[in-house]
Amino acid sequence: MKPIKVALAGAGAFGIKHLDGIQNIDGVEVVSLISRELDKTKDIAAKYGIPHVSTELADSLALKEVDAVILCTPTQMHASQTLACLKAGKHVQVEIPLCDVLADGEEVAHLSAKSGLVAMCGHTRRFNPSHQYVHNKITAGQFNIQQMDVQTYFFRRSNMNALGQPRSWTDHLLWHHAAHTVDLFAYQCGSPIVQANAIQGPIHPTLGIAMDMSIQLKAANGAICTLSLSFNNDGPLGTFFRYIGDSATYIARYDDLFTGKEEKIDVSQVAVSMNGIELQDREFFAAIREGRAPNSSVASVLPCYQVLHDLEQQLSH
């Protein structure tokens, strides 16, 4: 099996998660690492045995041996860098969100359709074993969602990343964190979102973003979703999903799953790994090898960004 040779851009908290996941996948080699600070990037490359290091994505795209790129860069760069990868003839997986302007996402979808390359967005919730377990119940006809109740809570009153280090960019509740739930809700329901409402709290004086937000969604099949988001929450951090259905209640916390009464459900047999990021990467590489569209292809996640765009219009008015 010829190895798939990968360039990874963005050696921050999420880039490291991908590097760790890829170490468990046969037939894949990370051959180039791109990040903003050269010395830090060299240190990480040395740890993972990556031969090529740069601060410029273009340097890696120029390498003939690179087959595919994983982008873990700031949100504001996602669409333009995805386009650059496709134009360079490289398969690409871009971390969530695909874009923070709908027109940019539409341009990526258009080019990816023409290119014949695998273009995938890292909508990790589709891959977490917890959510896969629920998805399998739904597709087997054993469970139907009546309501999803979701809390996305962080404590980020200053601009820090998941490792507690200063960020070079500003995160966004709507275009980044809500994207996970908006996409997952439609995906799990197997039904498009037909109604969406949003309200937001005060705008932060220096970050320029709302630190609190509330979103309501309704799918064509009648299921509803309530999503609460905050950067002000001084408590358990992360995103917690409560699936309220016609036959059960499930609570998903990343890769782990519980009943509505907090009894742990064994999801260890759902997939080959218990790590959602690794499973996401496995799907990307499998799609490249098999010449097919991946789960969470750019085309399949674009409706999520249409909903986010509509919500942004609501909030701005």
Secondary structure as UniProt FT lines:
FT   STRAND          4..9
FT   HELIX           13..22
FT   TURN            23..24
FT   TURN            26..27
FT   STRAND          28..34
FT   HELIX           38..48
FT   STRAND          52..54
FT   HELIX           57..61
FT   TURN            64..65
FT   STRAND          68..71
FT   HELIX           75..77
FT   HELIX           78..87
FT   TURN            88..89
FT   STRAND          91..95
FT   HELIX           102..115
FT   STRAND          119..122
FT   HELIX           124..126
FT   HELIX           129..139
FT   TURN            140..141
FT   STRAND          145..153
FT   TURN            162..163
FT   HELIX           173..178
FT   HELIX           179..189
FT   STRAND          193..200
FT   TURN            205..207
FT   STRAND          212..219
FT   TURN            220..221
FT   STRAND          224..230
FT   STRAND          238..245
FT   STRAND          249..253
FT   TURN            254..255
FT   STRAND          256..259
FT   TURN            260..261
FT   STRAND          264..265
FT   TURN            268..269
FT   HELIX           276..290
FT   TURN            295..296
FT   HELIX           298..316
//
